[in-house]
Amino acid sequence: MEGLIMAAQLILGLSILVGLHELGHLLAAKAFGMRVEKYSIGFPPKIWGKQFGETEYSIGAIPLGGFVKISGMVDESLDTASLSSEPEPWEFRAKPAWQRLIVMMGGIIVNVITGVVIFIALTLVNGESYLPKQELNKNGIVALELGQYIGLETGDKILDISGKDYEKFVDLMSPEVLLSTDGYFTVDRNGNTVKVNIPNDFIDKFGDKDRKGFIEPRTPFKVGDVSVGSAADKGGLETGDKFLALGGAPVTYFDEFKSVIDTLKGQLINATIDRSGERKELTFQVSDEGTLGFVADRELNYSFVQHGLGKSMVLGTEKAFGTVWHNIVALGKIFTGDVSPSKSLAGPIKIAQIFGGTWNWNRFWDITGMLSMILAFMNFLPIPALDGGHVMFLSYEIVSGRKPSDKFLENAQKIGMILLLGIMGFAIFNDVYTSWFN
């Protein structure tokens, strides 16, 4: 069932983004009097189609893209049969270069607008809930495996990021940090100031399946709901209790509790409990999985801000274009060798896994907004067969006053298609390999 939900979210998200992208091309082309022969969401074989005026609107069976076919344009269809005759007034090739440039930018522009609108709407509707720096540094962080890898320790209080102050716990795990070059954390470690360097290839480590977690807040806790019939219930644990000791080891924070109980799986243990100021001694049979059967109520004070439209527009726009910048930085790290392409390149399987196996509309729109900005960025790359390739050739034509020949454009499209199919094939193979064999 989870797989079906992942697939459904992927198909819906891509259909929305591809449909809007191709609609951007279609509307721009029609605005300049160009004839649009086909508009398709998905690639052939066609599963549905309807003719309206001069344009056939259709849905393809392969939901990994889409296209518009504009008369007189050398595109991915490589249909050049009509290019040997004189251009008709309604053809793409008959229009001024600046109009053709706008048509090719239409899809990119619509995807940017879509991403910005989604992030603005999410910010406006949901507001912002976050753990402030001062709340985090009451008890410091828990250094998980990746945190320990770079030299952080449990209990560290992070003072700044590369010499710059931060506001929220989430800032410590932002793309700016994970993609930083020569970055570092300044931490307070038992009263001493320590510099912890962030490796330039740090983002690459997040692709390692054998590494678990980076950092989380260190929190005191009390007992929340107790499962009926569980070891906690049978041992007399009640909601609101606080652990003072477990198996003879002092316990203050939840990470200490987890660390101790993981060493006592399947054992009968004693625990000291604070119940409304009264000390009690209880005995529990720890499960083989290292659990007692209660929900930990972690004591964290989150801040919440409900933003108005103006602030939401600023924050949403910043997040949208921040996504583009992070992709530019990540692409640069691939070329420098700091990031492995196999870990950073996501195909349809990985994207579906990002959506997740449960349907959450906030997460769906957040990921869809991110994908919209990534789609705009990737399409702007100067690769023949992508919009950016057309933009590159049209920009050359505008500046030089010389139009590349149709034969040159046809050959460039062929090269671009081979390159794109190679990248797509690698992405799908990489998805399968890393998901099932690595």
N, C-alpha and C positions, 0 to 999 in steps of 0.2 A: 504493500500500500504506500509506503514511504517513497518508493521508486516512482510510482504513478504520480504522486503529488509533486515530486521534483520535476518530472517530465512535463506535467501540466503547467507548472509555473514557468519553466523554461520556454515552452511553446507560446504561452500567452505573452510573456515579456518580450520575446523576440518578434512576435507577430505585431505587437503594438509599435515597437521601435522601427522595424523594417517597413511596416505600413506607412508610418509617418515620414520616414526618410524618403521613400519613393514618392510619397504624396508631395513632398517639397519639390522634387524634380518635376513632377507632373504639373503642378500649379504654375511654376515658373515658366515651363515650356508653353503651356496654354496661354499664359499672360502675354507672351511675345508672338503668339500666332503660330506656334509650331504644332505639327500634327503628332499626337501621341497614339501610337498604334496599340500598345499593350501596357497594362499595369498589373503586376502580379505580386502577391504576398506568398513567398515560398517558391521553390524551383519545381520544374516539371518532374514527373507527369502531372498534368492538370487534373484536379478533382472537382473543380467547379469554375464556370465562366459565364459571363453575361456581357453582351455588347450594348453600350450606351453611346450613341452618336458614333464618332470615329474611333472610340477606344474600347477595347475588350478588357474588362476587369475580371481577374481570376485569382484562384487560390491553388497553389501547388502542393504536392504531396510531401515535399522535403522542406520542412519549416526552418531552414538555416539561412535564409536570405530572401531576396526578392529582386525585382527589376522593373524598369519602365523601358519600353522600346519607342524611341523618338525617330520619326522619319528622317533619313539622311544623316544619321549619326553612326560613326564607327564605334560600336560598344562591344560588350562581352558576347553578344550573339554572333559577332563576326559576319553579319549579313551585309555584304558589300555589293550585292547584285545591282542595286539601283545607282551606285556611285559613278558608273561610267557615263551616265547621261547628264545633261545640264541640270543644275539644281532647281527644284521647284520652289516657289516663294514660301511654302509652308514647311520646308525642310530645315533641319538643324543647321546644315552646312551653308544655307543661304543667308543666315542671320549674321549680324555684326558680332565680332569677337566678344565684345562686352556683354551682349545678351547671352551668348553661349556660356560665358564664364558664370553669370548669375544662375543659369539653369544648372550647371554642374555644382555650384555651391549650395543650391537649394536644399538638398537632403542634409548636408552638414549643418546648415543654419537651423533647420527644423529640429534636428537632434539636439543641438545646443539649447535651443529655446525649451524643448521638452525637458531636458535634464534640469535646467534652471528652475522651471515652473514646478517640477516635482519636488525639488529640495526646498523651495520656498514654501510650498503647501505643507510639507511634512513639518517644517520648523514652526509654521503658524499654527497648525492644528495640535501638534504634540507638545509644544514647548520644549524645554530642555531640563533634564534631570541629570545631575552630575555630583561626583564626590569631590569637594574642594580640597586644595592642597593642604590647608591647615588641618582638616579632618583626617586626611590620609596620614599626615606626619605626627598625629597623636601617638600612633603605635608603629608607624613605619610600614614596610612592605614585607610580603612573603616572597622570597626568591625561589621560583620554580626552576626547572631544569635549564631553560634558556637564560634565565636571570643569573643563575650560578655560573653558566658557561662564560658570561662576559665579566664575572667578578663581583656581582651583587650578592649581598648576604641578607638573610632574613633579619628583620629589625632595622635595616637601613632606612634612613629618612632622606628622601631625595630632595635636595635644595634647589637645583636648577638643571636645565638642559643646555649643555654647551655654553654655559655662562649666562643664559637667558632665563628669566623667571617663567613659571608656568602657573596656570590657574586651576586645572582639573586633573584628576587621576588619569583620565583617558588621554591627556596630552602626552603622557609618558610612552604611550603605545601608538602614537600617531604615525602616519606614513612619513612625515618629516623626520621623525626620529629613526624609524626602521630603515629609511633610505639615506640617512645622513652620511656624509663623508668627513672623517676625522671628528666625529661627534663624541660627546662624553656626558656622563651624569656626574654632578657634584653631590656627594652624600655625606650625611652626618652619621658616623658609625661609632656608637658609644662615646660621643663627645668629640671625636676626631673627624676632621674634614678629609675626605678621600675622593680622588678622581677615578671614575670607572669609565674606561674607554669603550665606545661602541664600534665594533668592527665594521669596516666598509662593506663587507659581505653579509652583514647581520640579517638582512631581509631574506637571504638565501636559506638561512638556518630554519626559518619557519616552514620551509617545504620538506624538512626532514621528518619522516613519520616516527622515527625513534626518539624524537625530542618532544617533551610534553610541557607546554606552558612557559610563560615568561615571568610575569609578576602579578600579584594580587594584593589587595589591602590586608593588612594584619588586623584581625578583629577579636575583641572579647566576644563572648556569646553566652546565651542562656538557652535552656531547653524550650523548643516550641511544641508543636503537636507531637504526641507520643502515639505510635501505632499500637492498636489494640492487639494483645497477644504476643507482642514482640518481647525481646529480652529486656528492653528498657521498661516496658509495662510490668512484666513479671517481677522485675527487681525493685519496683516501687518508685520509679522516676516520674516526676510530675512536671507539667508545664510551668515554666518560670524558675526551675532549679538551675543553679550554677555549679559547674564542676570546680572543685578546688584541687583535687588530686585524683589520679587514675592509676591503679596498679602501683601505688607508692610514689609515683612521679608527679610533681607539682604541675598543674594545668591552669593557665590563664587565658591563652588564645586558642582559637579553633585549630590553627595549624599544629599547635602543640598536642591538642587532643587527638588529631588525626595521626600524627607521628607516633604517639604512644600506642594507640589502639591497633595500628597496623602491625605492631610487633607482638600483639596479644591475641591474634586470630584463633578462635576455637577454644580459648582458655576461660576459666572462671576467675574473675578479678574483683577486687575491692575498689570502691570509689568513695571519696569524701565529697559531700554535696552541701552547698549553702542554700537553704530553703527559708527565704524571708528572714535572714539573719541567724538562723539556727543551723548548726552543723549536724549532718546526718551521715552515717556510714551505711552504704548499700553494697550489694553484691550482684554482679551481672555475669551471664554466660555470653561471651562475645561470639558472634557468628563466624563461620569459616571465611566470610567475605570481609570481616573486620568492621562490622556494624552492630549497633545496639537497637536501632529501630526508632529514631526520633528525628525531628527536623530541627536543625540548629538555627536559632534566631540570632543572627549576627548584629552586633550593636554598631551600626553605621548611620551617621546623620547626613543624608543626601540633601543637596540644595535643588530647588526647582524654580525655573523662571519661565513665565508665559510671555512670549514676545509678541509685540504688535506687528502690523503689516510691514511698516518701514524697516524695523530691525530684522524681521524674517526675510525680507528681500535682500538685505545686505548679507546675512549669514548664509542663506540658501545659495546666493550667487557665489559667495566665497567657497562654499563646499563644492559646488559644481565645477568651477574652474580649478579648484584645488585637485580634484580628481584628474583633470587633464595634466596638470603640472606633475603630479606623482607618477603618471604614466611616462611622461617625458624623462623624468629622472631615472625611473626603472629601466627604460629602454637604453639610456646612456650607460647604466651599470651592466647591462647585458653585453654591450660592445666593449666595455673595459674588462670584462671577465669577472666582475664582482658578483654577478647574479647568473645562475644557470638558466638557460632558456627552457630546459625541461621542467624546471620548478616554477617558472613565472608565466609560461604560456598556457592559457586555459582554453580547452576546447569545449564542446557541448556537454560532455559528462561532468567536467569540473564545474562549469557554470551552473548546471543543475544541482550539484552538491552544495554550491554556495547558497542557492535558494533554500535548500533544506527540505526535510521530509515532512514538515508540518506547515500548514498554510497560515501565514501571518501577514496581513495586508500591509502593515507598516514596513516590515522587512522586505516584502515583495516590491513595494514602490521605491524603497531606498536602493535596492539592488538594481531595479529597472532604471532609476535615475542615473546611477553610476554607469551602467552599461550604455545608456544613451550618450553620455559624455565620452566614453571610451570609443563607441562606434563613430562619433564625430571625429575624434582624434585620429583613429586608424584610417578612416576614409580620406583624411586630409593628407596622409603620407603620399609623397610624390612617386607612386608606383603605378605604372600603366595598368589599366583595368580597374583601378580605384578612381574615385572622384578626384583625388589629389593628383593623379597622373594627367587627367584631362585639364585640371587647373594649371598644372605646370606648362603643358603645351600651349594652352590659351594665353597664359601670361607671356610666354615667349612671343607668341604672335602679336599681342598688343604692343609689346615693347619694341620688337624688331620690325614690325610691319610685314613680316613674311609668315605665311601659313604653312605648316608642315604638310607634306603630300599625304593623300589618302592612303597610299601604299605604306608610307612610313608609320602612320597611325595604326594601320591594320597589323603590321608586324610588331609594333610596340604592344598592342593589345594581346597578341599571341604570347609574347614573352611574359607580360604581366599575368596572364591567365595561368601559365605554367608555374610561375612563382607562387601565385596565390593558392593554386591547387596543392603545390608542394607543402606550403605552410599549413594549409587545412589538414592535409593528410598527416603531417607530423603531429599536429595538435591532437587529432583524434587518436592516433597510435599512442601518443604520450599519455593521454587520458586513460586509455585501456591499460597500458603497462603500469602506470603508477597506481591505478585504482585496484588492480587485481593481482599484479605480479611483483609489486615492490613493497 
